[in-house]
Amino acid sequence: MLLIESILLALAVVVAFARPTVCSQFFDRLEQSLSRLAEERRLSVAVVGFAALLLRIALLPVLHVPEPIVHDEFGYLLIANTFSHGRVTNPTHPMWVHFETFSVIQKPTYQCYTPAAQGLILAAGQIIAGHPFWGVWLSAGLMCSAICWMLQGWLSAGWALLGGFLAVLRFGVLGYWANSYWGGAAGAIGGALVIGALPRITHFLRLRHAIAMGVGLAILANSRPYEGFVLSLPVGIALLTWLSRKSGPTLRDKVLRAATPLCLVLMLGCATTGYYFWRVTGSPFRSPYQVERQTYSALPYLIWQPQRHSPIYHHKVIQDAYSDGVEGFASNRSWQGVLYALLSRSIWLWRFSDRHLLFLC
C-alpha cells in the first residue's frame, strides 16, 4: 500500500512540474460537476460511500483479500466465527491450557477479549458474502459516507464532499483499516455519527439526529470504549449547555425530541452490551477485557491504578509478552514518565498526521 501511495505521489509531483496545465479543462469541468453534486447532500453521502467500495473492488487484482497476520485479527475472527454460527460465546475446552493464546480468554468462556463491534462487522461479511473481508469492505464504505455526513454538519457542502473523497483515498481504500481485520472503521463510524449529530441537534432538533448520536455512542462503547468516553465528555458538555439555554426551542421540546430518544437508544445499547458481557464473563458489569487483564497481566490499564500480583502463566511465550514493561511501571507513574509518554505519543501522532497531510497535498 505504501508503495502504491509513493508511486502515485511521485507521478503527481512530476506531472505538476513538467505539465502544470495538463488536463486543466477536464479538472474545471470536474470541479463544476462536483460542486453540483455537493449541493445534493444525501446523494453526496451515497456517492462517497460507493466510491470507496468500487475503488477497493477495482484494486483487488493488486491488493488481494488480506490474510490475518497479528493475534488481534485472529481474535476478531473468533468473534465473527462465533456470531456467524448463531452463538454469543463458546464453552471452555476441557484441555484449555493447551490452547491458550493471545487476544483470547479461556474462562469463564472461550471468546476474544475485545469489544464486539468489529466481530459483528466481520460476521456480517461471513454471513452475507461468505468471507469476513466483505464486512471490512462494507464498513469502509459506511465509514467514508459517515465522515462526509459529519462534515456536512460543520462545513459547507463543497468542503464536506472534498473531505469525504479524501477519506476514501486515504482510509477507505489504501489504509490498513480497509485492508486488515484489525478494525478502525467501526470506531470512525461511531465518532462521525456523534460529531455530525451534535450541530444538527442544536440547530434542527430532529428525532433522527438524536437517534444517530445514540447509535454512534453505542458503537464507540463497543469498539473503542476509552476513546469513545473521552469524545463523549465534550459532546455531553455541549449538549448540557444547549439544554440550559433559554433561547431557541423550549426545554420541553429539547427533552422530548433530543434528550429522551438519545437516552432510550443509550439504554438499549447498555442493555445489549450488558447481555454480551453476561454471556461471556458471567456478569453484565464485567467486560471480557477486564477478564483478560486480570488473568494475564500484572499491569493495570491506567497509571493511577495499583499494580497487581503477577498471575500464574502456563506458557513462557505468554509470560514474556505480558511481563514486558513491568520493570518500568514505577517510573512511568512519575511526572517525568508521564511527560515522556505524552511527548512520545505527541511525536508519533504528529508523524502520523504529517504523513497523511503529505499524501493529501
C-alpha positions, 0 to 999 in steps of 0.5 A: 500500500505504501508503495502504491501511495509513493508511486502515485505521489511521485507521478503527481509531483512530476506531472505538476512540474513538467505539465502544470496545465495538463488536463486543466479543462477536464479538472474545471469541468470536474470541479463544476460537476462536483460542486453540483453534486455537493449541493445534493447532500444525501446523494453526496453521502451515497456517492462517497460511500460507493466510491470507496467500495468500487475503488477497493473492488477495482484494486483487488487484482493488486491488493488481494483479500488480506490474510490475518497476520497479528493475534488481534485479527485472529481474535476478531475472527473468533468473534465473527466465527462465533456470531456467524454460527448463531452463538454469543460465546463458546464453552471452555475446552476441557484441555484449555491450557493447551490452547491458550493464546493471545487476544483470547480468554479461556474462562469463564468462556472461550471468546476474544477479549475485545469489544464486539463491534468489529466481530459483528462487522466481520460476521456480517461479511461471513454471513452475507458474502461468505468471507469476513473481508466483505464486512471490512469492505462494507464498513469502509464504505459506511465509514467514508459516507459517515465522515462526509455526513459529519462534515456536512454538519460543520462545513459547507457542502463543497468542503464536506464532499472534498473531505469525504473523497479524501477519506476514501483515498486515504482510509477507505481504500489504501489504509490498513483499516480497509485492508486488515481485520484489525478494525478502525472503521467501526470506531470512525463510524461511531465518532462521525455519527456523534460529531455530525449529530451534535450541530444538527441537534442544536440547530434542527432538533430532529428525532433522527439526529438524536437517534444517530448520536445514540447509535454512534455512542453505542458503537464507540462503547463497543469498539473503542470504549476509552476513546469513545468516553473521552469524545463523549465528555465534550459532546455531553458538555455541549449538549448540557449547555444547549439544554440550559439555554433559554433561547431557541426551542423550549426545554420541553421540546429539547427533552422530548425530541433530543434528550429522551430518544438519545437516552432510550437508544443509550439504554438499549445499547447498555442493555445489549452490551450488558447481555454480551458481557453476561454471556461471556464473563458471567456478569453484565458489569464485567467486560471480557477485557477486564477478564483478560487483564486480570488473568494475564497481566500484572499491569493495570490499564491506567497509571493511577491504578495499583499494580497487581500480583503477577498471575500464574502463566502456563506458557513462557511465550505468554509470560514474556509478552505480558511481563514486558514493561513491568520493570518500568511501571514505577517510573512511568507513574512519575511526572517525568514518565508521564511527560515522556509518554505524552511527548512520545505519543505527541511525536508519533501522532504528529508523524502520523498526521504529517504523513497523511497531510503529505499524501493529501497535498 
